[in-house]
Amino acid sequence: MHTPRRMNRPRRLDAVQTGSMFPHTITVYNVEIITDKDTMKDQLVNHITILRGVLVDASKAANVRESGLVGADAVNLFIPFDVKAVDGVTGEEKKYSDPLEFWAAEDKRGVWTMSVGGTKTHGVNGSCFFVKGVAVHPALDVQKIEMLYEHVYDITTIDMKDFGDLQHWEVGAS
């Protein structure tokens, strides 16, 4: 019996054919609360960075199975060190900065960071979360952003893999 030859390779109908192992885009929010010295009112400042060329792996069930912990990370995010990072508002290129340096800097233009939970450095309240896809809302807080997008994640772990040909960060989030 003759078996027909496949004329082209199979592919998922809904798959985006990017040719990259880092096909996703995320929006990183470095959120800062600044107190106005004149009015003593808190002001929300979102430092928004768009990262193109990352891998978002939603694997809650697998993580729970492997670890046995119900609170295991819902998402693993892989960010190559050479990721393309741009300011969400201006489109200008940004460079990664260590969290302590980032939160201590007076001028945060041109830099971005990732940090776990809230950070208090030099009297600055800061936190970090990300949204899968492009989500630029300079004036909104995380609760409002969560109402607009399905995939909003708090960073729970950050591991730097600084060796070999594939230098990257592995970020756990829930």
Biotite code that builds the C-alpha atoms (Angstrom):
import biotite.structure as struc

atoms = struc.array([
    struc.Atom([0.000, 0.000, 0.000], chain_id="A", res_id=1, res_name="MET", atom_name="CA", element="C"),
    struc.Atom([1.329, 3.433, -0.923], chain_id="A", res_id=2, res_name="HIS", atom_name="CA", element="C"),
    struc.Atom([1.700, 6.002, 1.860], chain_id="A", res_id=3, res_name="THR", atom_name="CA", element="C"),
    struc.Atom([1.380, 9.563, 0.577], chain_id="A", res_id=4, res_name="PRO", atom_name="CA", element="C"),
    struc.Atom([4.394, 11.787, 1.145], chain_id="A", res_id=5, res_name="ARG", atom_name="CA", element="C"),
    struc.Atom([3.886, 14.927, 3.097], chain_id="A", res_id=6, res_name="ARG", atom_name="CA", element="C"),
    struc.Atom([4.500, 17.901, 0.814], chain_id="A", res_id=7, res_name="MET", atom_name="CA", element="C"),
    struc.Atom([5.427, 20.302, 3.598], chain_id="A", res_id=8, res_name="ASN", atom_name="CA", element="C"),
    struc.Atom([6.218, 19.990, 7.251], chain_id="A", res_id=9, res_name="ARG", atom_name="CA", element="C"),
    struc.Atom([3.304, 19.993, 9.683], chain_id="A", res_id=10, res_name="PRO", atom_name="CA", element="C"),
    struc.Atom([2.631, 23.055, 11.795], chain_id="A", res_id=11, res_name="ARG", atom_name="CA", element="C"),
    struc.Atom([0.044, 24.143, 14.270], chain_id="A", res_id=12, res_name="ARG", atom_name="CA", element="C"),
    struc.Atom([-2.529, 26.333, 12.597], chain_id="A", res_id=13, res_name="LEU", atom_name="CA", element="C"),
    struc.Atom([-2.490, 28.900, 15.386], chain_id="A", res_id=14, res_name="ASP", atom_name="CA", element="C"),
    struc.Atom([1.284, 28.965, 15.923], chain_id="A", res_id=15, res_name="ALA", atom_name="CA", element="C"),
    struc.Atom([3.256, 32.073, 15.098], chain_id="A", res_id=16, res_name="VAL", atom_name="CA", element="C"),
    struc.Atom([6.209, 31.032, 12.957], chain_id="A", res_id=17, res_name="GLN", atom_name="CA", element="C"),
    struc.Atom([8.954, 33.298, 14.306], chain_id="A", res_id=18, res_name="THR", atom_name="CA", element="C"),
    struc.Atom([11.937, 30.989, 13.983], chain_id="A", res_id=19, res_name="GLY", atom_name="CA", element="C"),
    struc.Atom([13.168, 32.019, 17.428], chain_id="A", res_id=20, res_name="SER", atom_name="CA", element="C"),
    struc.Atom([13.225, 30.206, 20.715], chain_id="A", res_id=21, res_name="MET", atom_name="CA", element="C"),
    struc.Atom([12.357, 33.591, 22.290], chain_id="A", res_id=22, res_name="PHE", atom_name="CA", element="C"),
    struc.Atom([9.122, 34.512, 20.471], chain_id="A", res_id=23, res_name="PRO", atom_name="CA", element="C"),
    struc.Atom([7.356, 36.573, 23.135], chain_id="A", res_id=24, res_name="HIS", atom_name="CA", element="C"),
    struc.Atom([7.136, 40.200, 24.188], chain_id="A", res_id=25, res_name="THR", atom_name="CA", element="C"),
    struc.Atom([6.532, 41.383, 27.748], chain_id="A", res_id=26, res_name="ILE", atom_name="CA", element="C"),
    struc.Atom([6.051, 44.725, 29.445], chain_id="A", res_id=27, res_name="THR", atom_name="CA", element="C"),
    struc.Atom([8.000, 45.187, 32.687], chain_id="A", res_id=28, res_name="VAL", atom_name="CA", element="C"),
    struc.Atom([6.686, 47.674, 35.242], chain_id="A", res_id=29, res_name="TYR", atom_name="CA", element="C"),
    struc.Atom([9.099, 49.079, 37.821], chain_id="A", res_id=30, res_name="ASN", atom_name="CA", element="C"),
    struc.Atom([6.636, 50.846, 40.103], chain_id="A", res_id=31, res_name="VAL", atom_name="CA", element="C"),
    struc.Atom([7.782, 53.608, 42.402], chain_id="A", res_id=32, res_name="GLU", atom_name="CA", element="C"),
    struc.Atom([5.827, 55.610, 44.985], chain_id="A", res_id=33, res_name="ILE", atom_name="CA", element="C"),
    struc.Atom([7.274, 59.088, 45.409], chain_id="A", res_id=34, res_name="ILE", atom_name="CA", element="C"),
    struc.Atom([6.103, 61.434, 48.148], chain_id="A", res_id=35, res_name="THR", atom_name="CA", element="C"),
    struc.Atom([5.752, 65.056, 47.040], chain_id="A", res_id=36, res_name="ASP", atom_name="CA", element="C"),
    struc.Atom([7.650, 67.082, 49.638], chain_id="A", res_id=37, res_name="LYS", atom_name="CA", element="C"),
    struc.Atom([5.326, 70.101, 49.263], chain_id="A", res_id=38, res_name="ASP", atom_name="CA", element="C"),
    struc.Atom([1.946, 68.358, 49.501], chain_id="A", res_id=39, res_name="THR", atom_name="CA", element="C"),
    struc.Atom([3.096, 65.170, 51.321], chain_id="A", res_id=40, res_name="MET", atom_name="CA", element="C"),
    struc.Atom([0.940, 63.165, 48.879], chain_id="A", res_id=41, res_name="LYS", atom_name="CA", element="C"),
    struc.Atom([2.132, 59.919, 47.348], chain_id="A", res_id=42, res_name="ASP", atom_name="CA", element="C"),
    struc.Atom([2.513, 59.804, 43.592], chain_id="A", res_id=43, res_name="GLN", atom_name="CA", element="C"),
    struc.Atom([2.636, 56.592, 41.506], chain_id="A", res_id=44, res_name="LEU", atom_name="CA", element="C"),
    struc.Atom([5.430, 56.497, 38.914], chain_id="A", res_id=45, res_name="VAL", atom_name="CA", element="C"),
    struc.Atom([5.561, 53.594, 36.450], chain_id="A", res_id=46, res_name="ASN", atom_name="CA", element="C"),
    struc.Atom([8.900, 53.009, 34.743], chain_id="A", res_id=47, res_name="HIS", atom_name="CA", element="C"),
    struc.Atom([7.724, 50.891, 31.796], chain_id="A", res_id=48, res_name="ILE", atom_name="CA", element="C"),
    struc.Atom([10.028, 48.751, 29.658], chain_id="A", res_id=49, res_name="THR", atom_name="CA", element="C"),
    struc.Atom([9.058, 46.561, 26.712], chain_id="A", res_id=50, res_name="ILE", atom_name="CA", element="C"),
    struc.Atom([11.230, 43.466, 26.241], chain_id="A", res_id=51, res_name="LEU", atom_name="CA", element="C"),
    struc.Atom([11.076, 41.786, 22.821], chain_id="A", res_id=52, res_name="ARG", atom_name="CA", element="C"),
    struc.Atom([12.636, 38.346, 22.429], chain_id="A", res_id=53, res_name="GLY", atom_name="CA", element="C"),
    struc.Atom([11.780, 36.482, 25.646], chain_id="A", res_id=54, res_name="VAL", atom_name="CA", element="C"),
    struc.Atom([10.145, 33.124, 26.397], chain_id="A", res_id=55, res_name="LEU", atom_name="CA", element="C"),
    struc.Atom([7.078, 32.988, 28.655], chain_id="A", res_id=56, res_name="VAL", atom_name="CA", element="C"),
    struc.Atom([6.399, 29.405, 29.760], chain_id="A", res_id=57, res_name="ASP", atom_name="CA", element="C"),
    struc.Atom([3.125, 29.054, 31.667], chain_id="A", res_id=58, res_name="ALA", atom_name="CA", element="C"),
    struc.Atom([3.626, 25.796, 33.544], chain_id="A", res_id=59, res_name="SER", atom_name="CA", element="C"),
    struc.Atom([1.679, 25.903, 36.822], chain_id="A", res_id=60, res_name="LYS", atom_name="CA", element="C"),
    struc.Atom([0.521, 22.280, 36.685], chain_id="A", res_id=61, res_name="ALA", atom_name="CA", element="C"),
    struc.Atom([4.007, 20.960, 35.905], chain_id="A", res_id=62, res_name="ALA", atom_name="CA", element="C"),
    struc.Atom([5.576, 23.005, 38.694], chain_id="A", res_id=63, res_name="ASN", atom_name="CA", element="C"),
    struc.Atom([3.017, 21.798, 41.224], chain_id="A", res_id=64, res_name="VAL", atom_name="CA", element="C"),
    struc.Atom([3.563, 18.194, 40.082], chain_id="A", res_id=65, res_name="ARG", atom_name="CA", element="C"),
    struc.Atom([7.365, 18.470, 40.342], chain_id="A", res_id=66, res_name="GLU", atom_name="CA", element="C"),
    struc.Atom([7.574, 20.370, 43.614], chain_id="A", res_id=67, res_name="SER", atom_name="CA", element="C"),
    struc.Atom([4.360, 19.326, 45.333], chain_id="A", res_id=68, res_name="GLY", atom_name="CA", element="C"),
    struc.Atom([3.809, 22.966, 46.295], chain_id="A", res_id=69, res_name="LEU", atom_name="CA", element="C"),
    struc.Atom([0.476, 24.507, 45.354], chain_id="A", res_id=70, res_name="VAL", atom_name="CA", element="C"),
    struc.Atom([2.156, 27.920, 45.490], chain_id="A", res_id=71, res_name="GLY", atom_name="CA", element="C"),
    struc.Atom([4.753, 26.935, 42.872], chain_id="A", res_id=72, res_name="ALA", atom_name="CA", element="C"),
    struc.Atom([5.459, 29.555, 40.217], chain_id="A", res_id=73, res_name="ASP", atom_name="CA", element="C"),
    struc.Atom([2.763, 29.740, 37.555], chain_id="A", res_id=74, res_name="ALA", atom_name="CA", element="C"),
    struc.Atom([5.131, 31.127, 34.935], chain_id="A", res_id=75, res_name="VAL", atom_name="CA", element="C"),
    struc.Atom([8.778, 30.749, 34.054], chain_id="A", res_id=76, res_name="ASN", atom_name="CA", element="C"),
    struc.Atom([10.197, 33.635, 32.081], chain_id="A", res_id=77, res_name="LEU", atom_name="CA", element="C"),
    struc.Atom([13.488, 33.339, 30.195], chain_id="A", res_id=78, res_name="PHE", atom_name="CA", element="C"),
    struc.Atom([15.195, 36.621, 29.284], chain_id="A", res_id=79, res_name="ILE", atom_name="CA", element="C"),
    struc.Atom([18.465, 36.566, 27.306], chain_id="A", res_id=80, res_name="PRO", atom_name="CA", element="C"),
    struc.Atom([21.059, 39.097, 28.470], chain_id="A", res_id=81, res_name="PHE", atom_name="CA", element="C"),
    struc.Atom([21.000, 40.666, 24.990], chain_id="A", res_id=82, res_name="ASP", atom_name="CA", element="C"),
    struc.Atom([17.211, 41.177, 24.976], chain_id="A", res_id=83, res_name="VAL", atom_name="CA", element="C"),
    struc.Atom([15.929, 44.221, 23.096], chain_id="A", res_id=84, res_name="LYS", atom_name="CA", element="C"),
    struc.Atom([14.624, 46.595, 25.787], chain_id="A", res_id=85, res_name="ALA", atom_name="CA", element="C"),
    struc.Atom([12.886, 49.879, 24.978], chain_id="A", res_id=86, res_name="VAL", atom_name="CA", element="C"),
    struc.Atom([11.051, 52.495, 27.013], chain_id="A", res_id=87, res_name="ASP", atom_name="CA", element="C"),
    struc.Atom([7.314, 51.841, 26.801], chain_id="A", res_id=88, res_name="GLY", atom_name="CA", element="C"),
    struc.Atom([6.478, 55.527, 26.388], chain_id="A", res_id=89, res_name="VAL", atom_name="CA", element="C"),
    struc.Atom([9.378, 57.028, 24.391], chain_id="A", res_id=90, res_name="THR", atom_name="CA", element="C"),
    struc.Atom([10.654, 53.944, 22.518], chain_id="A", res_id=91, res_name="GLY", atom_name="CA", element="C"),
    struc.Atom([14.232, 54.770, 23.506], chain_id="A", res_id=92, res_name="GLU", atom_name="CA", element="C"),
    struc.Atom([16.610, 51.881, 24.127], chain_id="A", res_id=93, res_name="GLU", atom_name="CA", element="C"),
    struc.Atom([17.192, 50.830, 27.745], chain_id="A", res_id=94, res_name="LYS", atom_name="CA", element="C"),
    struc.Atom([19.933, 48.865, 29.495], chain_id="A", res_id=95, res_name="LYS", atom_name="CA", element="C"),
    struc.Atom([19.583, 46.475, 32.443], chain_id="A", res_id=96, res_name="TYR", atom_name="CA", element="C"),
    struc.Atom([20.575, 47.798, 35.864], chain_id="A", res_id=97, res_name="SER", atom_name="CA", element="C"),
    struc.Atom([21.108, 45.938, 39.134], chain_id="A", res_id=98, res_name="ASP", atom_name="CA", element="C"),
    struc.Atom([18.018, 46.404, 41.382], chain_id="A", res_id=99, res_name="PRO", atom_name="CA", element="C"),
    struc.Atom([19.891, 48.271, 44.136], chain_id="A", res_id=100, res_name="LEU", atom_name="CA", element="C"),
    struc.Atom([21.421, 50.658, 41.617], chain_id="A", res_id=101, res_name="GLU", atom_name="CA", element="C"),
    struc.Atom([18.105, 51.137, 39.819], chain_id="A", res_id=102, res_name="PHE", atom_name="CA", element="C"),
    struc.Atom([16.052, 51.966, 42.915], chain_id="A", res_id=103, res_name="TRP", atom_name="CA", element="C"),
    struc.Atom([18.772, 54.267, 44.281], chain_id="A", res_id=104, res_name="ALA", atom_name="CA", element="C"),
    struc.Atom([19.140, 56.210, 41.002], chain_id="A", res_id=105, res_name="ALA", atom_name="CA", element="C"),
    struc.Atom([17.490, 59.608, 40.789], chain_id="A", res_id=106, res_name="GLU", atom_name="CA", element="C"),
    struc.Atom([17.249, 59.406, 36.983], chain_id="A", res_id=107, res_name="ASP", atom_name="CA", element="C"),
    struc.Atom([15.806, 56.063, 35.902], chain_id="A", res_id=108, res_name="LYS", atom_name="CA", element="C"),
    struc.Atom([15.533, 56.956, 32.200], chain_id="A", res_id=109, res_name="ARG", atom_name="CA", element="C"),
    struc.Atom([17.472, 54.565, 30.014], chain_id="A", res_id=110, res_name="GLY", atom_name="CA", element="C"),
    struc.Atom([17.591, 51.719, 32.563], chain_id="A", res_id=111, res_name="VAL", atom_name="CA", element="C"),
    struc.Atom([15.320, 48.904, 33.712], chain_id="A", res_id=112, res_name="TRP", atom_name="CA", element="C"),
    struc.Atom([15.514, 46.185, 36.339], chain_id="A", res_id=113, res_name="THR", atom_name="CA", element="C"),
    struc.Atom([13.749, 43.193, 37.843], chain_id="A", res_id=114, res_name="MET", atom_name="CA", element="C"),
    struc.Atom([13.252, 42.702, 41.543], chain_id="A", res_id=115, res_name="SER", atom_name="CA", element="C"),
    struc.Atom([11.352, 40.314, 43.758], chain_id="A", res_id=116, res_name="VAL", atom_name="CA", element="C"),
    struc.Atom([8.448, 41.722, 45.756], chain_id="A", res_id=117, res_name="GLY", atom_name="CA", element="C"),
    struc.Atom([8.727, 45.199, 47.216], chain_id="A", res_id=118, res_name="GLY", atom_name="CA", element="C"),
    struc.Atom([12.099, 46.889, 47.518], chain_id="A", res_id=119, res_name="THR", atom_name="CA", element="C"),
    struc.Atom([13.013, 49.644, 49.954], chain_id="A", res_id=120, res_name="LYS", atom_name="CA", element="C"),
    struc.Atom([16.198, 51.453, 49.128], chain_id="A", res_id=121, res_name="THR", atom_name="CA", element="C"),
    struc.Atom([17.046, 54.998, 50.244], chain_id="A", res_id=122, res_name="HIS", atom_name="CA", element="C"),
    struc.Atom([13.434, 55.610, 51.304], chain_id="A", res_id=123, res_name="GLY", atom_name="CA", element="C"),
    struc.Atom([11.962, 54.641, 47.917], chain_id="A", res_id=124, res_name="VAL", atom_name="CA", element="C"),
    struc.Atom([9.089, 52.182, 47.736], chain_id="A", res_id=125, res_name="ASN", atom_name="CA", element="C"),
    struc.Atom([9.470, 50.046, 44.644], chain_id="A", res_id=126, res_name="GLY", atom_name="CA", element="C"),
    struc.Atom([7.966, 46.923, 43.143], chain_id="A", res_id=127, res_name="SER", atom_name="CA", element="C"),
    struc.Atom([8.152, 45.025, 39.884], chain_id="A", res_id=128, res_name="CYS", atom_name="CA", element="C"),
    struc.Atom([5.686, 43.017, 37.794], chain_id="A", res_id=129, res_name="PHE", atom_name="CA", element="C"),
    struc.Atom([5.260, 42.138, 34.122], chain_id="A", res_id=130, res_name="PHE", atom_name="CA", element="C"),
    struc.Atom([2.481, 41.713, 31.585], chain_id="A", res_id=131, res_name="VAL", atom_name="CA", element="C"),
    struc.Atom([2.664, 39.278, 28.682], chain_id="A", res_id=132, res_name="LYS", atom_name="CA", element="C"),
    struc.Atom([2.459, 41.375, 25.523], chain_id="A", res_id=133, res_name="GLY", atom_name="CA", element="C"),
    struc.Atom([2.595, 45.136, 25.115], chain_id="A", res_id=134, res_name="VAL", atom_name="CA", element="C"),
    struc.Atom([0.710, 46.955, 27.882], chain_id="A", res_id=135, res_name="ALA", atom_name="CA", element="C"),
    struc.Atom([1.678, 50.599, 28.314], chain_id="A", res_id=136, res_name="VAL", atom_name="CA", element="C"),
    struc.Atom([-0.345, 52.480, 30.945], chain_id="A", res_id=137, res_name="HIS", atom_name="CA", element="C"),
    struc.Atom([1.811, 55.094, 32.701], chain_id="A", res_id=138, res_name="PRO", atom_name="CA", element="C"),
    struc.Atom([-0.913, 56.290, 35.089], chain_id="A", res_id=139, res_name="ALA", atom_name="CA", element="C"),
    struc.Atom([-2.507, 52.980, 36.146], chain_id="A", res_id=140, res_name="LEU", atom_name="CA", element="C"),
    struc.Atom([-1.736, 50.907, 39.231], chain_id="A", res_id=141, res_name="ASP", atom_name="CA", element="C"),
    struc.Atom([-1.320, 47.128, 39.166], chain_id="A", res_id=142, res_name="VAL", atom_name="CA", element="C"),
    struc.Atom([-4.934, 46.438, 40.198], chain_id="A", res_id=143, res_name="GLN", atom_name="CA", element="C"),
    struc.Atom([-6.295, 48.356, 37.197], chain_id="A", res_id=144, res_name="LYS", atom_name="CA", element="C"),
    struc.Atom([-3.791, 46.716, 34.854], chain_id="A", res_id=145, res_name="ILE", atom_name="CA", element="C"),
    struc.Atom([-4.886, 43.292, 36.165], chain_id="A", res_id=146, res_name="GLU", atom_name="CA", element="C"),
    struc.Atom([-8.459, 44.193, 35.196], chain_id="A", res_id=147, res_name="MET", atom_name="CA", element="C"),
    struc.Atom([-7.357, 44.987, 31.631], chain_id="A", res_id=148, res_name="LEU", atom_name="CA", element="C"),
    struc.Atom([-5.045, 42.006, 30.980], chain_id="A", res_id=149, res_name="TYR", atom_name="CA", element="C"),
    struc.Atom([-5.257, 38.296, 31.668], chain_id="A", res_id=150, res_name="GLU", atom_name="CA", element="C"),
    struc.Atom([-1.512, 37.656, 31.950], chain_id="A", res_id=151, res_name="HIS", atom_name="CA", element="C"),
    struc.Atom([-0.153, 39.922, 34.716], chain_id="A", res_id=152, res_name="VAL", atom_name="CA", element="C"),
    struc.Atom([2.520, 38.378, 36.959], chain_id="A", res_id=153, res_name="TYR", atom_name="CA", element="C"),
    struc.Atom([4.383, 39.274, 40.151], chain_id="A", res_id=154, res_name="ASP", atom_name="CA", element="C"),
    struc.Atom([8.037, 38.284, 40.098], chain_id="A", res_id=155, res_name="ILE", atom_name="CA", element="C"),
    struc.Atom([8.816, 35.710, 42.799], chain_id="A", res_id=156, res_name="THR", atom_name="CA", element="C"),
    struc.Atom([12.317, 34.484, 41.875], chain_id="A", res_id=157, res_name="THR", atom_name="CA", element="C"),
    struc.Atom([15.209, 35.631, 39.694], chain_id="A", res_id=158, res_name="ILE", atom_name="CA", element="C"),
    struc.Atom([18.143, 33.393, 38.791], chain_id="A", res_id=159, res_name="ASP", atom_name="CA", element="C"),
    struc.Atom([21.037, 34.679, 36.702], chain_id="A", res_id=160, res_name="MET", atom_name="CA", element="C"),
    struc.Atom([22.525, 32.066, 34.355], chain_id="A", res_id=161, res_name="LYS", atom_name="CA", element="C"),
    struc.Atom([25.818, 33.746, 33.474], chain_id="A", res_id=162, res_name="ASP", atom_name="CA", element="C"),
    struc.Atom([27.629, 30.930, 31.684], chain_id="A", res_id=163, res_name="PHE", atom_name="CA", element="C"),
    struc.Atom([27.887, 29.252, 28.296], chain_id="A", res_id=164, res_name="GLY", atom_name="CA", element="C"),
    struc.Atom([26.436, 30.501, 25.034], chain_id="A", res_id=165, res_name="ASP", atom_name="CA", element="C"),
    struc.Atom([22.941, 31.144, 26.377], chain_id="A", res_id=166, res_name="LEU", atom_name="CA", element="C"),
    struc.Atom([23.393, 33.721, 29.130], chain_id="A", res_id=167, res_name="GLN", atom_name="CA", element="C"),
    struc.Atom([19.994, 34.617, 30.532], chain_id="A", res_id=168, res_name="HIS", atom_name="CA", element="C"),
    struc.Atom([17.782, 35.285, 33.529], chain_id="A", res_id=169, res_name="TRP", atom_name="CA", element="C"),
    struc.Atom([15.265, 32.675, 34.654], chain_id="A", res_id=170, res_name="GLU", atom_name="CA", element="C"),
    struc.Atom([12.406, 34.490, 36.315], chain_id="A", res_id=171, res_name="VAL", atom_name="CA", element="C"),
    struc.Atom([9.670, 32.786, 38.304], chain_id="A", res_id=172, res_name="GLY", atom_name="CA", element="C"),
    struc.Atom([6.338, 34.543, 38.614], chain_id="A", res_id=173, res_name="ALA", atom_name="CA", element="C"),
    struc.Atom([2.827, 33.962, 39.858], chain_id="A", res_id=174, res_name="SER", atom_name="CA", element="C"),
])
